[in-house]
Amino acid sequence: MSYVFDSSSVFRAIRENLVETVAGSCTLELARYELGNILWKEHAVQRRITGEELKRLIRLVKDVLSLMEVRTVGCHEEEILSVAEELRLTFYDASYVYYAMKNRLPLVTEDSTLIDKARSRVKALKLDGVL
């Protein structure tokens, strides 16, 4: 079965060496930027990783995303905004929900609040539910 993975679940799959779980499924182009931001914060703000680790991890993110179908939701801004308003989500989160709805795919996220809100529209679960 294919899934729509948000960046939190992709990051968890990378961190826990569960890359095979996301391979072949899809995510949004947005995830590339969200994952880059997560790594940047780990390095620059929280000082948890060195500059060398940052470079290695960003290459790993690139490799993992190459195993996935990375999709865009261009030209659907109004529909995404409608989902955001109805579910009281950020535009980012609503993008994942919209794509999952449009393609009748389950959404995988580590964000419990997003799962609770998205369940009225799509099947939503954590990475544990895919393993």
C-alpha positions, 0 to 999 in steps of 0.5 A: 500500500502507498502512503503520503508521508509528512516530513515528521514521519520521513525524519523519524524513518531516517533517524530510526533507520526505517527508510525501507518503510517510506521507499515507494510511497510519496511525500510533497516537495514541501518535505524537502524544505521542512527536513532541511529546516529540521536539520538546520535547527538541529545544527544551528539552534540546538547545537545537537549536530556538527557541520559535518553531520549536517552535511552528511544528513542532508545528503541522506535526506536527498537519498531518501527522497529519491526513493520516494515519489515527491509530488507537488500540489501546485494550482490547488492553493484555494482547495488547500486553504479551504482544508486549512480553514475547515480543519484549523490547520496550517497551510503546510499541514493542510497540503498533506491532508489535501494531497492524501484526500485527493489521491485517496491515500492514508496520511502518515505523520508523527503529529498527534494533533494533525492525526486527530484533525485529519481523521475526519477526511483521511485515514491518518496514522503514525509510522508505527501503524505502517511498520 
